[in-house]
């Protein structure tokens, strides 16, 4: 989902599978009448801006929202997102997409290798690299703050502090059930995922072993 708060002057960009539902629960408690969000997973809430509403999902990118906001609003609102180790996030995405899928459960590595050979799968909103959502038209990070899923509570605390809002303990929401992500990889899959998410790994400073 995307949350835009005029009352608190912030924009929250929700990268899939990065604890966004837990963060949303905290932020929503402080929204007022003129604030809005776009999300379709739990009910359906669309932006009051046609160009954004027509996108049809809540994982709006920096370039998409920048086109419909004034320069003054964009430059003065606090803009933030949470990112996650791409190796871990990919396992979370695949586990989420395959809830109840016996084929994935019996051979997850084979399923993931096959999936990553399909361009349509790689271009899914849930799967595509995080940087695609967070960089601007000049390929630069367009946000004021990037938190980390690996230290989510600390990241949310920092966000709330910057907004002048009370610190709130996070509840876990919409999590996928899977073991340590490193258990799902063989050498070949690790190389495939590293190649596809090369930009994320470099931009956000992750590697295969980064867990905190």
Secondary structure, DSSP 8 states (H G I E B T S, - for coil): -EEEETTTTEEEE--TTSSHHHHHHHHHTT--TT-EEEB-SSS-B--SSHHHHTT-SS---HHHHHTTS-HHHHHHSEEEEEE--HHHHHHHHHHHHTTT-HHHHH-HHHHHHHHTT-HHHHTSTTTS-THHHHB-TTSSB--SEEEEGGGHHHHHHHHHHHHT---------S----S-GGGG--HHHHHHHHHHTHHHHHHHT--TT---
